[in-house]
Amino acid sequence: MTPEDAMALAIAESERVRGATSPNPPVGCVILDEGGKAVGFGATRPIGGAHAEVMALHEAGTKARGGTAVVTLEPCAHYGRTPPCTEALKEAGIKHVVHAVSDPNPRAAGGAKVLTDAGITVESGVLEQEVSRGPLRAWLHYARTGRPHVTWKYAASLDGRVAASDGTSQWISSETSRREVHELRAKLDAIIVGSGTVKADDPALTARDAGGMPLARQPLPVVVGMSDLPRGAKLEHTALHLRTHDPDEVLAALAERGVVEVLLEGGPTLAGAFLRAGRVDRVLAYIAPALLGDGPAAVLGAGVSTITDAVRLTVEDVTMSGPDLRVSAVPRT
């Protein structure tokens, strides 16, 4: 098995626990024996639990000796809630370590040097882009900035309307797209809406399966705004209500709770506030093949008054979601 093949398996392990490890990174690891056969798989456990390398080494047992550890993130070299993964790799007799991304956290970085000093060969950068854009995207942003990563998700018609002129919006996107969004919700730490959305739509902000049943893991529902929530609203007793209109205050409050990855699902005004503040890190748009003519646009008050002020994006991916077009884009740097 090539390092790239093994890293693809490690990425799958990482994706499997995405959202369940915050504020720790969702790392995946595969152990190859001396002959290059995969003998151990592991992913980071919830906070306080074992890291991916330890889980994979435990499964590999003695077959790890003389083998290779393939891991999505540089093994940690510090004592936190658990001992350093570098020590576990050395004790297991690992001879080679391949990682995709270097650890940006200065407290945990330096694992590659520790391993090299111990006579273990280290290779970095294998499938780095796939990992950086994949399950570690949000955590890498969080580690570098101290802020949760924000994906603004919206569904709109082909002419950019998020609702009809009478305010109805169910359903612009297809069943396939809605099911995909519920799967995404289950992998995130929090969903943010504005108090206006709560009054207009009374959302539950839950992650549900195709049959409408709640999935095992649920994101934290967050409501932003000064107004009290309506009596009897689905979120009245379940949501974190942040009485502010400042995106930085919202993100600071969530960071204190260990929230790493956020889905912004609020209305056009809330989206505009986050865009104006430069706090949208990714746009995920579901464009339905429908025309509404009138109705609210996807975003309002983004601070764009002339074409030179436009928020320019780089498109990462365009694909079909049922009959809808799904576009993933990030702000240009």
Buried (B, 14 or more C-beta within 10 A) or exposed (E): BEBEBBBBBBBBBBBBBBBBBBBBBBBBBBBBBBEEEBBBBBBBBEEEBBBBBBBBBBBBEEBBEBBBBBBBBBBBBBEEEBBBBBBBBBEBEBBBBBBBBBBBBEEBBBBBEBBEEEEBEBBEEBBBEBBBBBBBBBBBBBBEEEBBBBBBBBBBBEEBBBBBEEEEBEEBBBEBBBBBBBEBBBBBBBBBBBBBBBEBBBBBBBBBEEEEEEBEEBBBBBBBBEEEBEEEBBBBEBBBBBEEBEBEEBBBBBBEBEBBBBBBBBBBBBBBBBBBBEBBBBBBBBBBEBEBEEBBBBBBEBEBEEEEEEBEBEEEEEEEBBEBBBBBBBBEE
